[in-house]
C-alpha cells in the first residue's frame, strides 16, 4: 500500500470532522504558546487572468479564500507555496512572484506570511476533504463573500 497518511484513509466526512477539531486545538495552542510560525498565501491566476479561490470544509465555510498553508520545517516559503498549490487544488505554478510579506497575528501566533502571485493552467482538482470547492473568478468580479484578508492579498497581486 502506498504511503498514505492515516487521516486520508478515513472516510471524507470523518476526515473533515478531524480537520475541524484540529483547527480548534491549533488555535488554543497558539493562544497559549504564542509561537512564531511561517505561512504562504497564493493568488493563482489562469491565462485569462481569472483568480482561483477556495472554500474550506472546516473553517469559514461561507467565505471564499485563497490557497494558503504553513511552511514546514526545512522548507522555504517558495517551496511551501508550490506544495500547498499542489496539495489543495492539484495545480502546478509555472511561475511565482512575491507580492508582499507581512507578520500576521493569528489567534496568538505571529505568522510570517509571504503572498505570491502564481500563474497556473488547468482546472483545480480537490478531494472534498480540506477544500470543499475551488473556482476561478474573473479578476473584476470577485465574490462579495470573500474574506477581507484574501481580498486585500488578491488586490495587491492584481495591482502588480
C-alpha positions as CSV (number, residue, x, y, z in Angstrom):
1,X,0.0,0.0,0.0
2,X,1.4,3.5,-0.9
3,X,2.5,5.7,2.0
4,X,-0.9,7.5,2.5
5,X,-1.3,9.4,5.8
6,X,-3.7,7.8,8.2
7,X,-6.1,10.7,8.1
8,X,-6.5,10.3,4.3
9,X,-7.6,6.7,4.8
10,X,-10.6,7.9,6.9
11,X,-14.0,8.4,5.2
12,X,-14.2,12.0,3.9
13,X,-16.9,13.1,6.5
14,X,-14.7,11.8,9.4
15,X,-11.6,13.5,7.9
16,X,-13.5,16.8,7.7
17,X,-14.6,16.4,11.4
18,X,-10.9,15.7,12.3
19,X,-9.9,18.9,10.5
20,X,-12.5,21.0,12.4
21,X,-11.3,19.6,15.8
22,X,-7.6,20.1,14.7
23,X,-8.3,23.7,13.8
24,X,-9.8,24.4,17.2
25,X,-6.9,22.7,19.0
26,X,-4.3,24.5,17.0
27,X,-6.0,27.9,17.8
28,X,-5.9,27.0,21.5
29,X,-2.3,26.0,21.3
30,X,-1.4,29.2,19.5
31,X,-3.3,31.3,22.1
32,X,-1.4,29.7,25.0
33,X,2.1,29.4,23.4
34,X,2.2,32.4,21.1
35,X,4.6,30.8,18.6
36,X,6.3,32.4,15.6
37,X,5.2,30.5,12.5
38,X,5.6,30.9,8.8
39,X,2.9,30.7,6.1
40,X,2.1,31.3,2.4
41,X,-0.9,32.7,0.6
42,X,-1.3,32.3,-3.2
43,X,-3.2,34.3,-5.7
44,X,-3.3,31.8,-8.6
45,X,-4.4,33.2,-12.0
46,X,-5.1,31.4,-15.2
47,X,-4.2,32.6,-18.7
48,X,-7.3,34.8,-18.8
49,X,-6.4,36.5,-15.6
50,X,-9.1,34.9,-13.5
51,X,-8.3,34.3,-9.8
52,X,-8.7,30.9,-8.2
53,X,-10.5,31.0,-4.8
54,X,-11.3,28.1,-2.5
55,X,-13.9,27.4,0.2
56,X,-12.6,25.3,3.1
57,X,-14.6,22.4,4.6
58,X,-13.6,23.1,8.2
59,X,-13.4,26.9,8.7
60,X,-15.2,30.0,7.3
61,X,-17.2,27.7,5.1
62,X,-19.3,30.5,3.7
63,X,-16.2,32.6,2.6
64,X,-14.1,32.4,-0.5
65,X,-10.4,32.4,0.4
66,X,-7.0,32.0,-1.2
67,X,-4.9,28.8,-1.2
68,X,-2.8,29.1,2.0
69,X,-0.7,26.9,4.2
70,X,2.1,26.6,6.6
71,X,5.8,26.4,5.8
72,X,7.2,23.1,7.1
73,X,10.5,22.8,9.0
74,X,13.3,22.8,6.5
75,X,11.1,24.3,3.7
76,X,11.4,27.8,2.2
77,X,8.3,29.9,1.7
78,X,8.6,29.3,-2.1
79,X,8.7,25.6,-1.8
80,X,5.7,25.6,0.6
81,X,3.8,27.7,-2.0
82,X,4.3,25.1,-4.7
83,X,3.4,22.3,-2.3
84,X,0.3,23.9,-1.0
85,X,-1.0,24.7,-4.5
86,X,-0.5,21.1,-5.4
87,X,-2.0,19.6,-2.2
88,X,-5.0,21.9,-2.0
89,X,-6.1,22.2,-5.7
90,X,-3.9,19.8,-7.7
91,X,-2.2,22.6,-9.7
92,X,1.4,23.4,-10.5
93,X,2.5,27.0,-10.9
94,X,4.5,27.8,-14.0
95,X,5.7,31.0,-12.2
96,X,5.6,32.5,-8.8
97,X,6.1,36.2,-8.0
98,X,6.3,37.5,-4.4
99,X,3.7,40.2,-3.9
100,X,4.1,41.1,-0.3
101,X,5.3,39.9,3.1
102,X,3.8,40.7,6.5
103,X,3.6,39.5,10.0
104,X,0.0,38.5,10.8
105,X,-1.4,37.8,14.3
106,X,-3.3,34.5,14.2
107,X,-5.0,33.5,17.4
108,X,-1.9,34.4,19.4
109,X,0.7,33.2,17.0
110,X,2.7,35.6,14.8
111,X,2.7,34.3,11.2
112,X,5.4,35.5,8.8
113,X,3.3,35.3,5.6
114,X,4.6,35.7,2.1
115,X,1.9,36.3,-0.6
116,X,2.7,35.0,-4.1
117,X,1.0,35.6,-7.4
118,X,1.0,32.3,-9.3
119,X,0.5,31.5,-13.0
120,X,-1.4,28.3,-13.4
121,X,-3.1,26.3,-16.1
122,X,-5.7,23.6,-16.0
123,X,-8.7,23.1,-13.7
124,X,-8.4,22.6,-9.9
125,X,-8.8,19.1,-8.6
126,X,-10.0,18.9,-5.0
127,X,-10.5,15.9,-2.7
128,X,-13.5,17.5,-0.9
129,X,-11.8,17.0,2.4
130,X,-9.9,20.1,3.3
131,X,-11.2,22.1,0.3
132,X,-14.9,22.0,-0.3
133,X,-14.9,24.0,-3.5
134,X,-12.4,25.7,-5.9
135,X,-13.4,28.1,-8.6
136,X,-11.9,30.7,-10.9
137,X,-13.4,34.2,-10.8
138,X,-12.8,37.0,-13.2
139,X,-10.5,39.5,-11.6
140,X,-13.1,42.2,-11.9
141,X,-15.9,40.1,-10.4
142,X,-14.5,38.6,-7.2
143,X,-17.3,37.3,-5.0
144,X,-18.8,39.5,-2.3
145,X,-18.4,36.7,0.3
146,X,-14.6,36.8,0.1
147,X,-12.6,37.1,3.3
148,X,-11.2,40.6,3.8
149,X,-7.6,39.4,4.0
150,X,-7.9,37.3,0.8
151,X,-9.4,40.3,-1.0
152,X,-6.5,42.5,0.2
153,X,-3.9,40.0,-0.9
154,X,-5.7,39.4,-4.3
155,X,-5.9,43.2,-4.9
156,X,-2.2,43.5,-4.1
157,X,-1.4,40.8,-6.6
158,X,-3.7,42.2,-9.3
159,X,-2.1,45.7,-8.9
160,X,1.4,44.2,-9.6
